[in-house]
Amino acid sequence: MKRIISSIAAAVLLSGAAYAAPVDLSSWGENGFKGNLGAGNWTLQSGNNAVRQSTNGDPTVFFEAGSNAQGTSLAGTITPESSTDDDFIGFVLGYQDGELDSTNSDFWLIDWKQGTQTFGGQTALVGLSLSHVTGDIANGPNATNSFWNHTSTVNEVQRATNLGSTGWVDPQTYSFELIFTADLIEVKVDGTTELSYTSAQHGSSFTDGAFGFYNYSQAPVLYAGITEDVLPPPNPVPLPAGLPLMLAGVGAFAWMRRRQGT
């Protein structure tokens, strides 16, 4: 009987169950635009699954070097804590150490601007969007001519469904979930799917790399309660067609055994 139940439990687990686990951010570190390691000031919070960025500067990311995030989902909250600025908060996907100062970058940027703003002759649009960052950042234009207005090395590919022209509100806390596979990038904000972009739309599979938090000219911002799930495989092991009947039979058999023993 125990062997039968164990086999059934294994089949159920193989069908694709996933369990959220807190993410320890103590091994994560910063990259700054064009190698500027002071672009961001990322301070680890108590419990090691929250971090606050407190510098108003160039683009900066906080990530785990050497990690590959495809096949997982990352969730948590993000809170812009200042009411005196209106710039970018967000995330990166498929990021490799040093890509903000690379001659051959290739990662994905999810950024959210509070308000439309013109600076240095370039305009950044309000709202949440997904961009593919590629090419020579190290020798390319400054951040105002690329990350600010999504041109040059930053190619915007999709605006959010509901938040594409809506800015974040301070000091409001938003929940998020990021799903990242070789074939899907999906972003949920407060439980609503805002971005969903596939490899078919892109024309090729997405390159692997780390999850990371992104900040550009916005402080302070708190990224907190970070958890990670392992996603089910793309083609989960199918359960036997007769499994529901088998489970019912096992339950009935166990009940009869107990009745016979009374």
N, C-alpha and C positions, 0 to 999 in steps of 0.2 A: 504493500500500500504506500509506504513512504517513498519507494522508488518511483511509483506512478505519479504521485503528487509532485515530486522533484522534477520529473521530466516535463510535466505540464507547466510548472513555474518557469523552467528554463525557456520553453517555447514562448511564453508570454513575454519574458524579458527580451528575447531576441526579436520580438515583433517591433521594438523601437521605443521602449520607455526611456525617459530622460529625467535626470534629477539635478536641480540647481544646487550649486555649491558656491560659498563665498570665495571671492578672488582676493588673494593676498597680494597687495600692490607694493610690498616692501622691496621686491626685486626689480620694479619698473624704474625707468629713467627718462630723461628729457632729451629731445633733439630740438634745436632752434634753427630758424631760417638762415640759410647760407652759413651754417656752422656756429651761429651765435647761441652758445649754451646759456646765456643769460636772457634769452628771449622770453622765457617763462620761469616762474618761481613756483614749483609744484611741491606743496607741503603735505606729507602723509599725515592722516588723521588717526585718532585712536581706533584700534581694531584692525588697522591695515587694509580696510576695504573702502576707504574714502580718501580723496585728495582734493586740496584747494589750490587753485591757480590764482596768484595775486599780483601779476605784473601786467601793465598795459603796454604791450610791445608787439614785436613782429610775430608771425606765425610760429607756434610752438606745439609740439606733441609730447604726450606722456604715454609710454608703451613698454612692453616687455621685449627686450632685444632677443632675437633668435627664436621667438615663438611663432607658431603657425596657427591661425585661428579658424581656418576653413573647417566646416563640419560642426561648428559650435554656435551658440547664441549667447550674447552678453546682455545683461539687464541691470537696471539700477535707476538712480534718479540724478537729475542735473538741476542745479539751482543758481541762476545768475543773481548775485547778492547786491549789486550796485544799481542805484537809480540815476547815476550821473553819466552813463555811457550807453551806447546802442550798437555795439559791434558784434563780432562773431564768436559763437560757441559751437561745439560739435565733436566730431569723431573722425578717425581714419580707419581704413580697413586694408588688409594686405600690405601693411607697411613694413619695410626693412630698415634696420639701423642705418642712419646716415642719409636717408633719401631726401630730406629737406636741404641737403647740400650735395646732391648727386648730379652727375652729368648724364645719367640715364635712369631717372626715377620712373616708377610705375606703381601707383597706389591709388586708393579711392578716398575721396574727401566728402564728408557729410557736414555741411556748415549751415548755421542758422543766424541770420542778421535781424536785429530788432527793428531797424529803420533804414529806409533808402537814404544814402548819403553820398555826396560828391566830395572827393578829397584828391588833391594833386591832379585835378583834371579828369579823374576816373570816378565812375559811379558804381557803388555797391548797392544791389537791390535787396529790399526787405524780403524775408522769407527763408524757408528751408529748402535745400537742394542737394543733389548728388553730382559730383564732378569726378572726372578721371584726370589724375595728375600724372603727366608723362614728360620725358625729355630732360633737357639740361637746365636744372634749377641753379646749379652752382654758378654758371656763367650767363644765366638768363636775366630778365628784367627784375627790378625790385618788387617787393610784395604788393605795392600799390598798383603795379601794372600787370599783376597776374592773379594773386590770391584775392585781392580786393574786388576786382570786377570780373573774375572768372574768364580770363583771356590768356593767351600765350601757352604756358605749360599747364594751365588749369582749364579743362574743357568740360563745361557743364552739360550733363546729359539728361537730367530730369529735375522738374520742380515737384514739390510735395503736393499731394492731392488736395488737402485742406489748408495746409500751412505754407503753400508755395508763395503767397504774397502777404503772409501774416507773420509779424514778428513775435518774439518771445516777450513775456511780461515779467518785470522784476518787482519784488523778489519772490517769484513764484517757483515752486518745485514741480518739475515734470518727470514722469516716469518714462523710461525708454526701453526698447528691446531691439537689438541688432542681430539679424540672422545673416550668416556669411557662409556660402558654399562656393564650389567652383562654378556653379551655374546660377546662383541667386544672391542678390543683395536686397535685404528687406529691412525697413526701419518702421517701428511702431512708436508713436508718442501718445502717452496716456491711453494705451490699449487700441488705438486706431492706426491701421496701416497707412503710412504717409508716402513711403517710397517703396517701390518694388521693381527691380531692374534685373533682367536675365542675361545670361551669356548669349542667347539668341539675338537679343536686341543689340548687344555689344559686338557680336560677330566672332567672338572667341571666348574660351573659358577665362575666368578671372585668375590672376596670379595669386599665390598664397602669401601669407605674411601675418603680421600681428594686428590685433585690435589696438586702438589707442584713443586717447582723448585729445581734442584739438581746441586751440584758443588763439584768437587773433585780435589784439587790441581791446580785450575785455577782461576786467578784473573788478572784484574777486568772483570766482565761480567755483562752486562745490560740486564734485562728482562723487556720489555716495551710494552705499548699499550695493556694491557691485557683486553680481553673481554670474556664474557661467554654467550653461547646459551643454551636454554633448547631444547633437541632433541625431535622430534615427538615420540609418543608412538610406541612400536614395531608393534602393530596392529592398525594403525590409523582408526578412524571412517570412513567407506566408504561413499563416496558421492553418493546420489541417481543417478541411471543410467540416469534418465531423466533431471538431473540438467542443462546441457547445453541448452536443449530446453526450460526449465523453465526460465532460465536467459534471453534467447532471447525473450520469450513471455512477461516477465515482462518489458523488455526494450521497446518492441513494444507497450504494453499497456500504459506505461508512456508517450510515444511519442504521442499516440492518444489522451490521456487526455489533453496534452498540446495543441494539434492542436484544440481540441474542445473548449478550453478556449480562443483561439485567435479570 
